């Protein structure tokens, strides 16, 4: 019987992975409000630019100590899972503009994340952030799957398994 249980557990899809501690999964995914920001070149962007992908949207700032600590883990997560089906979108709230973010990324060796910035911090309020960092997991249709308030080890095995499960549970649209 124990062998049967082990085989059954191994056969469960990755989507069965439980949410890591402090990650609040919503009962019914709801549309994420539209937010605007700019990329490193100052070009306008929105979450619609990532339509068709599962998105991990991280709201952060270079002056936020917990944000600074978790940024390398987000970079490693993007390196591991990023591609056509998944994207880490690190959205800075720095009022000093993209140069401050670029300098920070260079200082700590961020290689896989794009520079995205909202100098107005409107996105933070639109999304209901009570502090930084705050991260939303968004499905391919732009609906919030869940959120985590505070910092996390985004490349920890349980977190990677959980996110992989959400990607698998949310197949690509053809």
N, C-alpha and C positions, 0 to 999 in steps of 0.2 A: 504494500500500500504506500509506503514511504517513497518507493521508486516511482510509482504512478504520480504521486504529488509533485515530485521533483521534475518529472517529464512535463506535467501539465504547466507548472510554473515556467519552465524553460520555453514552452510553446506560446505563452502569452505574448501578445504584441508589445512592442516597446512603449506603446501609448499607455500601457497599464502601469508604467512607472509612477510612483507616488510623488506628489509635489514636495520639494525640499522644504525644510523648516523655514518659516516666515514667508513662503510664497503663497499668496492667497489666490486660489483658483475661483473664478466666478461660476455660478450655477448655470447662467445663460449668457453666453457671449453677447456683448452689446457693441454697437458701432463706436469707434473711437472718434471723438470730435476732430474736425479738420484743423491742422496746425500748419503754420508756415515757418520756414527757416531758410538759411542760405548755406551753400557749400563753401569750400575753401576759396573758390574763385569769385564768391559773391553772387552766384547764380541762385535764383529762387528754387526751393524744393518743398515738397509736401510728402506726407505718408503715401499718397496715391502713387508716387514714383516707385514704390516698392510693392505695388499691387501684384498679387500672384505669389508672393513669398511670405513665409512666416517671419515676423520681425520682432526682435528684442530691442525695444526702444528704451535707452538709458538716458535719463535726464540728469545732468551733472554739471560741475564747474571746476575750473582749475584751482580755485581757492577753497574748495571743500575737501578737507582731509580724508574722509572715508571714500569720497569719489576718486581721489588720486590713488588711493590704495587698491581699489578694485579695477581700475582701468587696465592694468596688464592682464587681469583674468578675462576681461571682455575681449581684449586683443587676441588672446590664445583661443577663446571660444570661437571667434570669427575665423581664425586660421583653421580650426578643426572642423567647423560645421558650415561656414559661409559658402555661398554659391547661389545657384539658380533658385533653390528652394528655401533659403534662409539667409537673413542678414541681421547683423548687429548694427543698429543705428545709434551711435553715441551723439547725443544732442547737448552741446554745451550752452550754458546760460551766461557765459562770460561777456560782460559789457565792453571789454577791451578789444573784442573782435577776433577774427580768425588767426591773426598773427600770434596772439597769446596761446591759443590752442595748439597751433603748429609748433611753437617753441616747446611747449610742455610735452607734446607727443615725441619730439626729437630727443628731449632730455631723458625720457624714460624708455625710449626704444619702441614706441608703438608703430607697428608696421602694417597692420591689416585693417585698421579702422579708418574710415573717411572722416574728414573734418566737416562737422555740421554745427551750425551755431544759430542761436536765437538771442541776439543782444537785447531784445526787449523783454525777455523772460515771459512773454505772453503764453507760450506753450505750457510752461510750468503751471500757470494758474488755470488755463483751459482744461488741462488734464487732471486738475485737483491734487497737485503735489503739495503735501504738507511739509516737505523738507527735501533735502538732497542727500544722497542720490535716491531716485525713484525709477523703477524699471517696469515697463509693461511688456507682456508677451501678447502679440497681436497675430491673429490668424490670416490666412491668405485673402480673406474677404474684408480685412480692415476691422475686425471685431476683437475686442479685448478678451483674451483667454484668462488672464490673471495678472497680478502685479506683486511686486516686492518693494517695500519701503525700507530704505537703508541699504547698506552695502552687502555684497555677497561674494562668494568664491565661485564665479561663473564657470570656471573650467574644472570644478570639482566633479568627480565621477557621478555622483547622484544628480547634480544639476545637468550635466551633459546628457545623461540617460533620460531625464525628465524632458528636456528640450527636444531631444531626438524623437521621443515618443509623441510629442505634440506635432512635430513635423510629419511623422508617419501617419498620425491620426487626421492630418489635414492635407490630403493628397493634392498634388499640383493639378490645376485646371488645364484642360487641353483646349 
